[in-house]
């Protein structure tokens, strides 16, 4: 199960620490993904030793766009190779908004997984981590002229692969998802909106009577449009928080700005200009974080804010001062 070399022993905390190097904040989500990835790693080998397949522990990450859901899973997948030196748990990212039910035009989940597994050319491809992003997009009704809810049918198509199928895909190719880990992710703004609405006082009722009833997250998912069977396959749920200005500032300082500064330094060393031609004061960094926060697009918006801020300096780089 574990590598014999103590340097390569893996634990949930080690996976968490690896993710933490790249992702600011989001303790709950990082811990949940670290635990899920660790159990996935252990059960992959345990199934070979004991000759049986274990029940899946699938995870859902819910939270605003740009809060780091995809990056957390990417780094958790990387952590397996980094920590164990064993090439397993490759990550397949699937945009659920592009999926369709089997037999309908669009991306078929069976085909997406089969194609990815074959591209890995390794037995450990059976340990693939399938990241189903934008899952909330197919929780919204999409009723056609014949009265069929295509999104609901797409959810049902996901069920068989998430549960663990062993058979043929839609093209007749062998496909086994029994050892794969499925991590679902989505924004689910309707859930957050309803929670906020439930907090608001209503006329004619006392605060005691209007206190919102505690609702299980699985019930919330069904209210948001996820079919009961799919919600029931989710054993773990973690939520990411919107990035505040401090978190955005930390991301700028630790990750994004060093990248830009390094690029400018590389250019400078090749064209004979000062290597520190790009600098950011604390005040400028605060402004960048504030601009990104006001745009409300999370970490994804940081690069655009920085690109805009340095556009003139980049355009004039290497040109003589007038």
C-alpha positions in Angstrom: 0.0 0.0 0.0 2.7 2.5 1.0 6.1 2.9 -0.5 8.7 1.3 1.7 10.9 4.4 1.6 9.7 6.5 4.5 10.4 9.6 2.4 7.6 8.5 0.1 4.9 7.6 2.7 1.8 9.6 2.0 -0.7 11.0 4.5 -3.7 13.3 4.3 -1.7 16.1 6.0 1.1 15.8 3.5 -1.4 16.1 0.6 -3.0 19.1 2.3 0.4 20.8 2.8 1.2 20.3 -0.9 -2.1 21.9 -1.9 -1.5 24.6 0.7 1.6 25.7 -1.1 -0.5 26.8 -4.1 -3.9 27.6 -2.7 -4.6 30.5 -0.4 -7.3 29.9 2.3 -10.1 27.3 1.8 -9.1 25.1 4.7 -12.3 23.0 4.7 -12.1 22.3 1.0 -8.4 21.5 1.0 -8.8 19.1 4.0 -11.8 17.3 2.3 -9.9 16.9 -1.0 -6.8 15.7 0.9 -8.8 13.1 2.8 -10.6 12.0 -0.4 -7.4 11.6 -2.3 -5.7 9.7 0.5 -8.6 7.2 0.7 -8.6 6.9 -3.0 -4.9 6.1 -3.1 -5.2 3.5 -0.3 -8.3 1.8 -1.7 -6.7 1.5 -5.1 -4.0 -0.7 -3.7 -6.2 -2.4 -1.1 -8.6 -3.5 -3.9 -5.7 -5.3 -5.6 -4.6 -7.0 -2.3 -8.1 -8.1 -1.2 -9.4 -8.7 -4.7 -12.6 -6.6 -4.3 -13.9 -3.2 -5.1 -14.9 -0.9 -2.3 -17.9 1.5 -2.1 -17.0 4.9 -3.5 -16.5 8.0 -1.4 -17.3 10.7 -3.9 -16.9 14.4 -3.1 -18.7 17.6 -4.0 -17.1 21.0 -3.9 -19.6 23.9 -3.8 -18.7 27.5 -4.0 -18.4 30.7 -6.1 -16.5 30.7 -9.4 -12.8 31.6 -9.0 -12.6 30.4 -5.4 -10.0 27.7 -6.2 -12.1 24.5 -6.6 -10.3 23.3 -9.7 -6.8 24.3 -8.5 -7.3 22.4 -5.2 -8.1 19.1 -7.1 -5.3 19.7 -9.6 -2.7 20.1 -6.9 -4.1 17.1 -4.9 -3.7 14.9 -8.0 -0.1 16.3 -8.5 0.6 15.5 -4.8 0.2 11.8 -5.4 3.1 11.7 -7.9 5.1 14.3 -5.9 4.9 12.5 -2.6 4.9 8.8 -3.6 6.8 9.0 -7.0 4.0 6.6 -8.2 2.3 7.6 -11.4 -1.4 7.2 -10.5 -4.5 9.4 -10.0 -4.2 11.4 -13.2 -6.9 14.1 -13.4 -9.6 14.3 -16.1 -11.4 17.6 -16.1 -14.9 17.5 -17.6 -17.1 20.5 -18.2 -20.6 19.3 -17.4 -22.2 22.1 -19.3 -20.9 20.3 -22.4 -22.3 16.9 -21.5 -25.3 15.2 -23.0 -27.2 12.1 -22.2 -26.2 8.9 -24.0 -27.6 8.8 -27.5 -27.9 12.6 -27.8 -25.7 15.0 -29.6 -22.9 16.4 -27.4 -20.1 15.2 -25.2 -20.8 11.7 -23.8 -19.3 11.0 -20.4 -18.5 7.4 -21.3 -16.6 8.5 -24.4 -14.7 11.3 -22.5 -13.5 8.8 -19.8 -12.6 6.1 -22.4 -10.6 8.5 -24.5 -8.7 9.8 -21.5 -7.9 6.4 -20.1 -6.5 5.3 -23.5 -4.4 8.4 -23.7 -2.7 7.6 -20.4 -1.3 4.2 -21.7 -0.9 2.9 -18.1 -2.7 0.4 -15.9 -2.9 3.1 -13.2 -5.3 5.0 -15.5 -8.0 3.0 -13.7 -7.2 5.2 -10.7 -8.2 8.4 -12.6 -9.7 11.3 -10.7 -12.6 12.5 -12.7 -13.4 16.2 -12.0 -16.9 17.0 -13.0 -16.9 20.8 -13.1 -20.0 23.0 -13.5 -22.2 20.2 -12.2 -24.8 22.8 -11.2 -25.3 23.7 -14.8 -27.0 20.4 -15.5 -29.1 20.7 -12.4 -31.2 23.4 -14.1 -34.2 22.1 -16.1 -33.7 22.0 -19.9 -37.0 20.8 -21.3 -37.2 20.2 -25.1 -40.2 20.3 -27.3 -41.1 16.7 -26.5 -41.2 17.5 -22.8 -38.0 15.7 -22.1 -35.7 17.2 -19.5 -32.3 16.7 -21.2 -30.3 17.8 -18.2 -32.1 15.4 -15.9 -31.3 12.6 -18.4 -27.6 13.7 -18.4 -27.5 13.4 -14.7 -28.8 9.8 -15.0 -26.1 9.1 -17.5 -23.5 10.2 -15.0 -24.9 7.9 -12.3 -23.7 4.6 -13.9 -20.1 5.8 -14.2 -20.0 7.4 -10.8 -21.4 4.3 -9.2 -18.7 2.2 -10.9 -19.4 0.6 -14.2 -17.5 -2.3 -15.8 -18.5 -2.9 -19.4 -18.6 -1.2 -22.7 -18.9 2.5 -23.5 -21.1 3.9 -26.2 -18.5 3.0 -28.8 -18.1 -0.6 -27.7 -14.8 -0.1 -25.9 -14.1 -1.6 -22.6 -14.6 0.8 -19.7 -14.1 0.3 -16.0 -14.8 3.2 -13.6 -15.0 1.1 -10.4 -11.6 2.3 -9.1 -12.0 5.9 -10.2 -12.6 8.9 -7.8 -15.3 11.3 -8.8 -15.1 14.9 -7.6 -18.1 17.1 -8.5 -17.9 20.9 -8.4 -20.2 23.7 -9.0 -21.2 27.3 -8.0 -24.8 26.6 -6.8 -25.7 30.2 -6.4 -29.3 29.3 -5.8 -28.4 27.5 -2.6 -26.4 30.5 -1.2 -29.2 32.9 -2.3 -31.8 30.8 -0.5 -29.7 30.7 2.7 -29.5 34.5 2.6 -33.2 34.8 2.0 -34.0 32.5 4.9 -32.0 34.8 7.2 -34.2 37.8 6.4 -37.0 38.6 8.9 -40.5 38.3 7.6 -43.3 40.6 8.7 -45.7 39.3 11.4 -43.4 36.7 12.8 -41.0 36.8 15.8 -37.3 36.0 15.4 -37.8 32.7 17.1 -40.4 31.6 14.7 -38.5 32.7 11.5 -35.3 30.9 12.4 -34.3 29.0 9.3 -34.6 25.2 9.7 -31.3 23.4 9.3 -31.4 21.6 6.0 -29.1 18.8 5.0 -26.8 19.7 2.1 -28.2 16.8 0.1 -31.7 18.2 0.5 -30.4 21.6 -0.7 -28.8 19.9 -3.7 -32.1 18.3 -4.6 -33.9 21.6 -4.2 -31.3 23.1 -6.6 -32.3 20.5 -9.2 -29.9 17.5 -8.6 -31.7 14.2 -9.0 -32.1 12.2 -5.7 -30.0 9.3 -7.0 -27.0 11.5 -7.9 -27.2 13.5 -4.6 -27.2 10.2 -2.8 -23.9 9.1 -4.4 -22.1 12.1 -2.8 -20.7 11.1 0.6 -18.6 14.2 1.3 -19.4 17.8 0.7 -17.1 20.8 1.3 -17.7 24.5 0.5 -15.3 27.1 -0.7 -15.6 30.7 0.5 -15.6 33.8 -1.8 -12.1 35.3 -1.9 -11.8 38.5 0.1 -9.3 41.3 -0.6 -6.7 39.9 1.8 -6.8 36.5 0.1 -6.6 38.1 -3.3 -3.6 40.1 -2.1 -1.9 37.0 -0.8 -2.4 35.3 -4.2 -0.9 38.3 -6.0 2.2 38.4 -3.7 2.9 34.7 -3.5 2.1 33.5 -7.0 1.1 35.9 -9.7 3.4 38.9 -9.3 6.5 36.8 -8.9 5.7 35.2 -12.2 5.4 38.6 -14.0 8.5 40.0 -12.3 10.4 36.9 -13.3 9.4 37.3 -16.9 10.4 41.0 -17.0 13.7 40.1 -15.4 14.3 37.4 -18.1 13.6 39.9 -20.8 15.7 42.5 -19.1 18.7 40.2 -18.9 18.5 39.6 -22.7 18.2 43.2 -23.9 20.4 44.9 -21.4 18.0 46.9 -19.3 17.7 47.0 -15.4 16.6 43.6 -14.1 14.2 45.3 -11.7 12.3 47.0 -14.4 9.0 45.8 -12.9 8.2 46.6 -9.3 5.0 46.7 -7.2 4.6 48.8 -4.1 2.4 47.7 -1.2 -0.1 50.4 -2.2 -0.2 49.2 -5.8 -0.7 45.6 -4.7 -3.6 46.7 -2.5 -5.2 48.5 -5.5 -4.8 45.4 -7.7 -6.5 43.3 -5.0 -9.3 45.8 -4.6 -9.9 46.0 -8.3 -10.1 42.3 -8.6 -12.4 42.1 -5.6 -14.7 44.7 -7.0 -15.0 42.8 -10.3 -16.3 39.8 -8.3 -14.6 37.2 -10.5 -12.3 35.7 -7.9 -8.8 34.5 -8.5 -9.5 34.1 -12.3 -9.8 37.9 -12.6 -6.4 38.6 -11.1 -4.5 38.0 -14.2 -6.6 40.4 -16.2 -6.2 43.1 -13.6 -2.4 42.7 -13.6 -2.3 42.6 -17.4 -4.1 45.9 -17.6 -1.9 47.5 -14.9 1.4 46.6 -16.7 0.2 47.0 -20.3 1.9 50.4 -20.9 5.1 49.3 -19.2 5.2 46.1 -21.2 4.5 48.0 -24.4 7.4 50.3 -23.8 9.9 47.7 -22.5 13.3 48.0 -24.3 12.4 51.3 -25.9 14.7 54.3 -25.1 13.4 56.9 -22.8 12.5 60.1 -24.5 
